[in-house]
Amino acid sequence: MTDLIMTMPITQELVDKKYRQYHSRINDALGTCFDKESPCTLYAPARYILEGKGKRIRPFLTLLASEAVCGSSEHALEVALAVEILHNFTLIHDDIMDQADLRHGRPTVHKEWNVNAAILTGDMMIAYAYELALQAKSDRHAELIHILNDANITICEGQALDMELEEKKDTTIEDYLDMIAKKTGRLISAALEAGGVAGNATDEQLRNLVLFGEKIGRAFQIQDDYLDIMADNGKSGKMAGGDVINGKKTYLLLRSIELSSGKDRDLLHSIIQNKGIGAERVPEVKAVFERCGVLKETAALINTHTEEALSAIEQLPHAEGREYLKGFANILMKRNF
């Protein structure tokens, strides 16, 4: 459907409806993956992680990207599944490295089985993702594999940087933004890029999709930091101020150190030096964020990145897919979870 014949405006209600429909479509397709029963310690964990309450944001973006460039996601489903399976591999391995016990309210894979089974399952899922991409009806398989490989390598770089930043005392905003661009942002932009290739996008269209993904990815992660301190307990799935309590170096903390002085700055530095702070002191930290203006500044930055993302895809040829992409981006940026 092109600009000339699309007359119905894409409302948030329509975006929500499409998201629910495609969420079911993606989950149904994921349910057909990993149907082998043996070895059970290899395939059962893969099925288990995919049965969790994943939001399927990345594969949804893959399908919408294809629709925005060619008007259809018919040939993009295998690519979308590849992206989601690659994402879930990273979750399995991240949970091992973080020594996490729960994900989406269920035991993590390495807790439900063991670390060795979790590592091996994650390794297998990488290869399975590539195999799915090769099954896509496309004559651009080399591009698809390159995108997934680049995303995988970049995510590993981001994870390594994250580990390094945990020990670094003089972390800068630039360090943090580089880390989140690699650890979080690249798979979002890769999901869109791969969807574009599945829809036979031009080089310029792919550049625009990647830029959209980079901007949305950055806005999404910075908003995550913002919501951690601003959301009511329970809405973000964790205690309000959990990042501060755990001494996590976030955009808000690092930028507040730049903007504050005196006792306020000393308090913020102590969070990094002591690798955390008591939960009872979270209101003090939030008050510092408010005094130095970082909360307003961060909200404005999120809006700026979102607007730049929306502008990047303005020239994509198929209006319906393009408007659904823009509508979904707006939903992500208005979330309170």
N, C-alpha and C positions, 0 to 999 in steps of 0.2 A: 504494500500500500504506500503510495507516494504522497508528497505534500499536496498534489493537485486533487487527489480524491479523498484524502482523510478530512472528514468534517467534524467528527465527534471529539470534543476535548478530552484529554486524558486526566481524569480527576484522581485524587488520592484514593478514593473508594475503588476506582478501576485498577489502580496499581496494586492495592491490597488484594483485590480479587485475583488478579493475574499471579501475584506472588504466591498466594495459597494454592492456586491450580498448579503452578510450576513446581512448587515445593513438593506436592504430591507426586507429580510426574517424575521429578528427580529421585525422590525416595523409592518409588516403585522400581525405577531402573536400577538404583543402587542395590535393591533387594535381590536382583538377579545376579549380582557379582559374587564372587567367592563361593560358588555353589559346591565346590569339592568338600567332601567330608574328611578326607585324610590327606595329610596329617592334621589331626584335629587341633593340635596346639599351634598350627600355622593359620588355618582358615577360620576357625571359630573366633579368634580374637579380631580378625579383620571384619567379620560380620558384626561382632559386638560393638566395635567403635562406630560403625556406620549406623547402628540402630539407636545411637544416642540422639539427644535433642538438638542436633546441629541446625543452624538457621539457613544453611545452603545459600549464603549470600554470593559466594564466588561462582558457583555454577549457574545461578540465576543471572548474574551479570554476563556470563559467557553466552547464554541463550539470547539475552536482550541485545548484546553486541552484534550477533549474527543477524538478528532481525533489523537492526538499525542500518546495516549495510546492504542487505539483500532482500529484506522483507520476510524472511523465513528462518526458523531455527531447526528445520527438519534435519539438516546434516550436522548439527552442532551438538547433539545430545551426547555422543560418545566423548567428545572433547570436554564437555561440561563435567561428565563423570570423571574423566581423567584428572581434571583440576581439583575436584572435590576429594578424590582418593589421595592425591598428592598432599592436599591440605591435611587430611586425617593422618597420613604418615607422620607429618611434622608434629601433630598433637601427641601421638604415641611417644615419640622420642623426646619431645619437650617435657612431657609428664615424668619421664624417667629422670631427666636432667634436673628437673625442679623438685624431684622426690614428692610429687603430688599424689595424694590419696584418692581424690575425687575429681570427676569431670561430669558436669551436668547432673550432679547428685548421685552418680553411680561410681563404684570403684574404678580407678584407672586400669588400663590393660595390664600393666606390670604388677598391679596389686591383685587383680582377678586371676592372673596366671602367674608369671614371674618375669624378671627382667630379661632373661635370655629369649623367652617366647615373644616378648614385646619387641625387642630389637629385631628379631628375625621376621616377624610379621610386618614391621615397618619397612624393612628392606624389600620384602616381596611386593609390598604395595606400590613402591616406586616403579618396579618393572611392570606391574599390572597397569599402572596409569599410562605408561608409554604404549603398551599393547592396545589399550582402548583408543588412544589417539591414532594409532596406525589403522584401526578399523573404521575410522571416519571416512565418509564418502567425499574424498578430496584428492586433488592431485598435488597438494602442497604439504605432504606429510613431513618432509624434511624441516619445513618452517615450524610446524607444530611441535616436533620433537626438540628443536632448538629452543623454542619458547619455554617448554617444560624444563629442559636442562638448565637454561639460564636462570629460571625461577628457583630451581632446586639449589643451585650453587649460591645464588644470592641470598636465599633464606638461611643457608648454613653460615654465610658470612655475617649476616645479621645476628644470628644466635651467638656466634663467636664474639662479635662486638659487644653484645649484651653482657656476656660473661666478663669481658674485659672491663666494661664500664662499672660493674659491681665493685671492682677493686680500685678503680681509678678515683683519686681524690679531687682532681681538678677537671671534672667532666664539664664540657661546654654544651651550649645549645646545639651547636653544629654537630658535635659528637652524637648527641641524642637523636637529632633529626636524620642523620646518616644511618644510624642503627635502625630506626623504625621504618625508614624507606626500604631497607633491605629485608628486615625480619617480617614486616607486616605488609608494607606497600607493594612490594614486587609481585606477590602472588595475586593481589587484586588487579594490578595492571596486566599481569600475564593472563588472567582469566578473560579480560576484555580483549586483549590482543589475540589470544587463541580463538575466541569467538569470532573476531573479525576475519581471521584467516579461514575459518570454517565457512564463513559467508562470502569468501573470495574478495575481501576488501583490497583496495589499492594501498600503496605505501603511505600516501597522505592520510587516508582514513585510519590506517593502523597507528600512525603517529598521534592522531587526535584521540583515539581510544586509549592509547597508553598514557597520554597526558591527563586525560579524564581520570584514569585509574590512579595515577600518581597523586593527583590533587585530592581525590576522594579518600585515598588511603591515608594520606597525611592528616586530613581533617578528621577522619574516623578515629585515628589513634590519639590525636591531641584531645578530641572530644572524650575519649575513654578516660584520659587523665582528669579532665574537667568534671566528668560525671562522678568519678571516684570520690571527690571531695564534696560535690554538690548534691548528689542524689540522696534521697531518703534511704535509710537502712532497708535492705531487701530488694529494692528496685534494680540495683546494679548487680545483684547476685552475690554480693559480699558486703562486709561491714563498711559503712561510709568512712572514708579516710584510710582504707586498708593500705593504700600505697605509702602513705606517710608512716603508718605504724610499722610497716615492713622495711622502711628506709629505701624505697624504690626511687630512683632518679627519674623523675617525670619532667615534662615540659614546664608544668606549673612550678615545681620546686626549683628547677634550675633558673628559670626566668625570674622568679621571685628573689633569688639570691642576687641577681644582677640589679634588681630594682630597689632592694631594701638596704638598710644600713643599721648600725648600732645593735641594740638588743634583738631586734627582729632578725637581722642577718645572722647573729650568733645562734639564735634558736634554729634557724634553717640549716646552718652549717652543722649543728649538733646532730641533726637527723642523719646526715651523710656520715659523719664521723662515728656515730654510735650504731649505724645501720638500723635505725628505727627510733621510735618514740612511743611512749605509753599511750594507750587509747584515750585516756582521760585528757590528754593534751591536744588532741585533734582540733577542738574548737579554737585553741590558741593559734594553731598553724593556719586554720582557715581565716582567722581574723587578720593575720599578717598578709595572707593572699589578698584580702579585701583592701587593706590599707595601702598596699603598694600598687594596687590597680591591675594585678595580673588576671583577675577573674574577668573583668570587662575586656581587657586586651585579648585574652584567649578566646572569649566568645566572638569577638570581632574577627580574629584570625581564622577561626573555624568557618565563619560566614564568607570571608574573602576566598579561602581555598575552595569552598563549595561553588561560589559564583564563577571562579576561574575554571573549575571543572565543567560546569554547565556550558560555558562559552566554548570550550574546546570541541564539543560535539555538535555545535549548532549547524554545521554544514553536512552532517551525515545524511545520506540520500533518502532514507525511508523514515518518514515522519513518525509513524506509530511506534516503531521500535525506539527511535530516538527520544520521543516524549516519555515512553515508559522508563527508559534509562534515567532521564532527568527526574521523573517522578519518584523513582526508587532512591535516587541519591538524596532527594529532599526528605524522604521518610527516614533514611539512615541518620541524617543530620538533625532530625527532630526527636530522635529516640530518647527515652529516659531509662534505658536498661544498660 
